[in-house]
Amino acid sequence: MNRIDERFNKLKQENKKALVTFLTVGDPNIEVSRQAVYAMQEEGVDLIELGVPFSDPSADGPTIQRADERALAQGTDIFKVFDLVEKIRGDIEIPMVFLLYYNVMVQYGLEKFFERCRQTGIDGLIIPDLPYEESDEIKEFTEKYGVYQINLVSPTSKNRIKDIAENSNGFLYCISSLGVTGEKSSFSTNFNEFVGTIKKYSRIPALVGFGVSNGKQVKDLTEYFDGVIVGSAVVKAIAEGDSTEERLNNLREKIKDLRTGLE
């Protein structure tokens, strides 16, 4: 069974909501990323989203764009990201997924890429520029290697939600509102309507991301969703330290804040 399914089955049995955190691998360097992953697991995160740095991250706002730039300047690429995952996987029990852009996979070689995911222990892929309607391009590999494509749905998906929800694995990544990633002070989406449509068709958890940044928002949003995904706020916490120790302390404090919304 995929680790994602195992984790969410356990959370369901315990009647708990999920906390997913994101970091850009290589920002500010690979060693900090390695220690950050360990810190996330120690602080009780349920799933870790590893951002593969890319030169044109079209779905991401300024915080993650700058993190990608810093990581790329350090020479971080998909090969170094895979090497990191391979080194830490034996110590990390929770699921890990990549957030990356399709061109990275194509340049690597699709089957070779999926084979490497299985070898290193990557459980799923979030690919912002490969919509559900084009997922047949990788379907044979997701099935062959047991690596889930995590599909995105947004409030504007409307008639697409049924097809996406009925044919997805792992969890649904629900976009909180229009626009790119980044911390938001409030949300205008009608979540009752949005989640109601999703739950009508979905057999897997629905998690919300894009803009979630503090414990109060986590509490409010988990009234509707099965969990939250936090990206920019976590990336910002790691970026705001001068030393590795300070960066990791910032990260731990941010996760503790987020977890207050789940208690």
N, C-alpha and C positions, 0 to 999 in steps of 0.2 A: 504493500500500500504506500502511496506517495505520502511523504511526511506532512504535507499540507492537510491532507484528509485526516491523518492521525491527530494532528494538533487540534483541528476544529471539532473532531468527534469528542476529544477530551474536554474541550471548552464547553461543548453542548451538554455533556454529562454533568459538568460542574456548574452549569447555568451561569457561565461567565462570558464576558465580551472580550474581543481580541484587541491587542495593541500591536500595531505594526510600525516599525521605525525604519527610516531611510538614511543612508549616507552615500556620498559620492566617493567611490574608492580612489585613493591617491590624494585626497585633499585633507590635510596639507601634504601628506606623504603616506606611503603604504604602511609603515609601522604604526602610525596613529590610527589608520583604518583598522588594522589588525586588532589593536587594543580596544578600539571602539566597539567592534563586534563582540568581543568577550564581555565588555561592560554592559552592552545591551542585553545579552543573555542573563548576566548576573542580576540585572535590575528587573527581570521578569517579563521582558518583551516576548511576544508569541511568535513573531516571524520577522525576519530581517530582509529588507529590500536593498540590494546592492546596486548603486547607480554606476554604470559603465560610462566613463567620461566620453563626450562626443562634441565635435566642433560646432554643431548646429542643433542644440537640443530644443526643438520647436515647441514642445509642450511645457517647457519649464520657464519659470520666471527668473528675475535677476539674481536671487540668492543662489539657486542651483546652477545657473549659467556661469556665475563667477567661480563657483566651486569646480565646475568642469574645466574652466580655463586654468585654474591653479593646478588641478590634477594633470592636465595635458602638459603643462609647462614642466611638470616633474617627470614626464616621459611615461605616464601611466597609459597602458593600452589593454586590450582584451586579453593578451597573453599574460600580462602581469596580474590582471584580475583573476584569471583562472589559477595561476600559481598560488595566489593568496588563499583562494577558496580550498585548494587542494591541501595546503599546509594546515589550515585551521579546522577542516571539516570533522576530523576525529574528535575534537573537543566541543564542537557546537552541535547540540542535540536538536535545536529548533529548525524549522524550515528556513531556507534561504532562496530568494528569487532574484533574478536580474531585472533591472529596468534598463533597457537599451534600445537603440534604434536599428531598424532592419538592415541598413547598409553594413553595419558592423558584422552581422551574421553572414550576409552574402559574401563580403570580402574574406571572411574566415573560411567559408565553404560550409553550406548548410548542414550536410550530414556530419561532417567533421565537427562542426560546432555542437550539434546535439549529442554526439558521442562523447565529447569532452565534458558537456554538462553532466551526463550520467556518471562519467568517471570521477568527477570532482565532487559531486553531490549537490548540484543545483536542482531545485525542485520545480521551478516554474519561471516563466518569462513574461514580463510586461513590456509590450512593444507598442509605444504610442502611435507610430506611423504605419502600423499594419492592422487596419480595421478588421473586424470580424468577417466582413464579406470577402476579404482576401486571404483569410486564414488557411484556405485549402493549399496555399503555397507551402505550408510547413506541416500540414496535418499528418502526413505519412511519418514524419520524423517525431512529432510529439507523441504519436501512438507507439512507434517502434521503441523509443528510448524512455518513455514514461515521464516526460517533462511537460508540465502543463503550460499552455498559453493562457494567461490570465486576461480575460476580456474586460474592456472598459465600457461602461454605459454612462450616459449623462442625461440630465433632465430634458434635453432636446432629442434624445434617441427615439422617443415616441413609439412608432410602430415597429421599430427595430428591436425594442426591448424583449419582446416575446421570443424571437428567434435567438437572440444572444443569450438570454437567461436559460432557455431550454437546452442549449447546446454548449454550455461552458463547464469547465472543471475547476476544482480548487476553491476559488471564491470569485465573486464579481467585484471589480474595482469601480465603485460608483463615484462619479465626479460631482462634487458638491455644487458647483456653479460654473458658469461659462468663464472662459479665459484660461490663463496659464497658472502653473503652481505658484504658491506664495502665501504668506500668512494673511489671514483676513480677520477683520474685526467683527463681521456679522455675515449672515447668509440670508438670501432672499428667496431661495428655492422652496417650493411647497413640498416638504419632505413626506407628508402624509400621502400625497398623490404619487410622488416618485417611487417611494418604497412600496406602496400598495400595489403598483403595477408590477414591480420586480418580484415581490413575494407571490404574486398570483401565478407566476410561471417558473420561478427558480427553485431548485432543489439544493442549492449550495449557499453558503453564507454571503451576505452582501456587506461589504466594508466601504466606508466613505473616506475619500481623500480630497486633496486640493484645498488648502487653507486652514486645516485644523492645526492649532498651535498651542493650546493650553488646556488645563484640566477642566475648566468650566465648559469649553466647547466639546470636549470629549464626553462629559456627562450629558450635555444637551443632545448631542448627535446619536449617542448610543441608546437613546429612547426610541430611535427609529431603526438604527443599523446594528449589525452583529459585531461591529468593531470599527476601529478608525485606523487610518494610515497617516503618519505624520512625517513630512519630508523637510520642507524649508526651515521650520523651527528647530529641527534637530541639526541640520547642516549649519545653521547660524550658530547654534550653541558650540559646536565643535570648532568653528572658525574664529570664535571670539576669544580664544586663549592665546597667551604668548608662549606657553610651554605645553608639553604633552600632558603633564599632570593637570594643569589648569583646564585644558580642553576636555579631558576626561571627566573632571569634576563638573564642568558646565553641562556635559552630556548627562551625567547621572542626575543632576538636579532637574534638568528638563524632563527626563523620564519619570522621576518621582512626581513632578507636577502633573504630568499627563495621567499618571496612574491614579491620582486623587479623583479623577473623573470616573474611574471604574469601581471605586470602593463604596 
